[in-house]
C-alpha cells in the first residue's frame, strides 16, 4: 500500500509559476515510475510528466519546455515545477506511483488531487 499526498496547487495568473509536491509513504519500494496527471472538467485524464526509477523523464507535448518533474529520494517526494502557465493548464493534478508487486504485475496509486487554476 502506498499513500500519496499532493500539495502546492492554487490560483495563479497566466505566465506565472507553481510547484506541486507529492509526498509518499507506506510500501514505497519497487516503484518503477512516478508521474503527474491532470484532468480538466469534461476532459479525459492525461499524462503530464513521468519519471522512471532510473531518472529518465518524459513529458506531454503541451508542457515540454515549461514543466519539469523531479524527485527527492531522501524525502520520498516527487515535484512538478510548472512555469509559464497557461489557462489551458487549469485542471486537477494527480500524483501517480506505479509499483511492481511481482514480475509483470503492477499496482497504481493515486493522490487525492490538487487544483491548479490559471486565470486573470
C-alpha atoms as one frame of an Amber mdcrd trajectory, in Angstrom:
protein
   0.000   0.000   0.000   1.212   3.462  -0.960  -0.234   6.732   0.290   0.264
   9.889  -1.751  -0.453  13.433  -0.637  -0.274  16.310  -3.105   0.210  19.939
  -2.237   1.093  23.212  -3.907  -1.927  23.857  -6.071  -3.691  27.163  -6.203
  -4.627  30.154  -8.300  -2.012  31.763 -10.493  -2.040  34.283 -13.324  -1.043
  33.336 -16.866   2.723  33.302 -17.159   3.147  32.508 -13.500   4.765  29.541
 -11.821   3.731  26.890  -9.357   5.434  23.885  -7.820   3.473  20.798  -6.903
   4.711  18.280  -4.366   3.734  14.667  -3.819   4.821  13.040  -0.586   4.738
   9.258  -0.494   4.523   6.893   2.438   3.797   3.233   3.033   5.127   0.464
   0.842   7.311   2.725  -1.231   9.560   0.080  -2.655   9.748  -1.369  -6.134
   8.363   1.872  -7.562   9.051   1.682 -11.266   7.632   5.055 -12.251   6.204
   8.235 -10.776   4.082  10.670 -12.677   1.759  13.605 -12.745  -1.590  13.506
 -14.497  -4.242  16.154 -14.871  -7.923  16.250 -15.603  -9.942  19.271 -16.626
 -13.745  19.329 -16.345 -15.309  17.413 -19.204 -11.995  16.059 -20.392 -10.112
  12.810 -20.013  -7.281  12.432 -17.578  -3.976  12.877 -19.342  -0.369  12.186
 -18.535   1.620  15.348 -17.933   5.039  14.067 -16.928   6.655  10.866 -15.781
   9.961   9.946 -14.189  11.281   6.415 -14.132  13.132   4.769 -11.298  16.361
   5.323 -13.186  15.695   9.037 -13.540  14.547   9.201 -17.144  11.758  11.681
 -17.823   9.054  12.159 -20.394   6.560  14.973 -20.932   3.381  15.657 -22.789
   3.980  17.818 -25.841   1.784  20.540 -24.391   4.081  21.086 -21.400   7.530
  20.458 -22.843   9.884  23.282 -22.064   7.615  24.631 -19.345   7.235  21.824
 -16.790   9.912  19.816 -15.018   9.417  16.660 -12.989  11.946  15.740 -10.333
  12.247  13.715  -7.165  13.977  13.773  -3.817  14.525  10.210  -2.704  15.567
  11.226   0.805  12.194  12.916   1.301  10.158  10.392  -0.698   8.772  13.305
  -2.643   8.101  13.979  -6.309   7.811  17.507  -7.650   6.337  19.170 -10.677
   7.723  22.609 -11.394   5.320  24.465 -13.661   6.447  27.626 -15.392   4.856
  29.890 -17.988   1.443  28.643 -17.005  -1.436  28.992 -19.429  -5.201  28.952
 -18.879  -5.344  25.577 -20.607  -3.204  24.171 -17.790  -6.162  24.584 -15.455
  -7.048  21.159 -14.074  -6.911  18.901 -11.073  -3.427  17.462 -10.918  -2.911
  13.940  -9.616   0.223  12.208  -8.454   0.709   8.601  -9.503   3.097   5.871
  -8.413   3.378   2.559 -10.201   4.671  -0.250  -8.007   5.789  -3.663  -9.143
   4.118  -6.283  -6.956   5.566  -9.307  -8.695   7.157  -9.680 -12.078   4.702
  -8.418 -14.660   2.062  -7.247 -12.166   1.777  -3.634 -11.059  -0.266  -1.537
  -8.675  -1.173   2.072  -9.413  -1.561   4.505  -6.543  -3.142   7.934  -6.775
  -3.272  11.007  -4.639  -6.469  12.935  -3.992  -5.515  15.655  -6.435  -4.734
  19.331  -6.139  -6.490  22.083  -8.066  -4.461  24.339 -10.320  -6.275  27.328
 -11.758  -4.620  29.667 -14.238  -6.692  32.779 -14.733  -6.518  36.544 -14.914
